[in-house]
Amino acid sequence: MKELGVDSFFHIKGKQMQKFIVNKNAQNNGDHEVHNATTGCTYMPNSENQVEAGFHSTCAGAVAEVKRNNPTHRINGCYYCCNACHTS
């Protein structure tokens, strides 16, 4: 997976941008899950298995960017911290 190398917190046009990561290891169903690193998640992968997905105002932007950078991977939002983007 491509690493984006973004590592600071910021706001754009008054919107708080949240940091997202993706698990470089696929789940049993083949999905690589996107997690919200700003809010945290009980199900975040170990740091060595995290790939930065950048800063986005919503999980939808993070999932879309990870999919764009990894078109051959199945990407999904975490049920617990990115539920709005969880599809399977």
C-alpha atoms as one frame of an Amber mdcrd trajectory, in Angstrom:
protein
   0.000   0.000   0.000   1.185   3.498  -0.779   2.165   5.564   2.264   1.117
   9.202   2.055   3.465  10.603   4.707   1.082  13.131   6.289   1.698  13.706
   9.980   0.127  16.920  11.306  -3.326  17.999  12.480  -5.029  20.959  10.803
  -8.245  22.742   9.817  -9.384  23.671   6.294 -12.020  26.378   5.863 -13.079
  25.920   9.483 -13.493  22.144   9.162 -11.501  19.928  11.462  -9.527  17.426
   9.453  -9.164  14.012  11.067  -6.273  11.634  10.556  -7.061   8.209   9.084
  -4.988   5.061   8.696  -5.564   1.816   6.842  -4.587  -1.665   7.999  -1.971
  -3.051   5.616  -3.201  -6.551   6.502  -6.530  -7.678   5.079  -9.312  -8.953
   7.326 -10.563 -12.541   6.874 -13.059 -11.277   4.271 -10.301  -9.590   2.226
 -11.034  -6.001   3.300  -8.340  -3.553   4.363 -10.059  -1.455   7.023  -9.756
   2.319   7.350  -9.639   3.612  10.959  -9.962   7.088  12.460  -6.639   7.759
  14.188  -7.828  11.114  15.570 -10.693   9.673  17.600  -8.955   6.344  18.148
 -10.426   2.871  17.941 -10.292  -0.260  20.048  -9.753  -2.228  16.833  -6.847
  -0.197  15.387  -4.078  -2.389  14.014  -0.655  -2.406  15.648   1.457   0.564
  14.568   3.658  -1.592  12.322   0.533  -2.583  10.352  -0.792   0.972   9.903
  -0.440   2.927   6.668  -1.308   6.611   6.784  -4.347   7.538   4.716  -4.044
  11.293   5.252  -6.315  13.916   6.764  -9.965  14.130   5.726 -13.117  15.742
   7.060 -14.979  12.390   6.884 -14.214   8.709   6.518 -15.671   8.836   2.989
 -12.764  10.970   1.812 -10.259   8.655   3.464 -11.803   5.505   1.984 -11.980
   7.125  -1.471  -8.312   8.162  -1.354  -7.124   4.738  -0.181  -9.181   3.086
  -2.955  -7.728   5.487  -5.530  -4.169   4.690  -4.369  -4.806   0.930  -4.106
  -7.246  -0.013  -6.886  -6.611  -3.756  -6.560  -7.421  -3.864  -2.818 -10.811
  -4.127  -1.129 -11.142  -1.107   1.177 -13.789  -0.671   3.853 -14.416   1.586
   6.852 -14.133   0.090  10.334 -17.519  -0.820  11.815 -16.580   0.834  15.126
 -14.790   4.087  14.252 -15.822   4.648  10.598 -19.295   3.133  10.635 -20.650
   5.534   8.012 -18.149   3.969   5.590 -18.559   0.352   6.674 -20.108  -1.729
   3.895 -19.120  -5.345   4.567
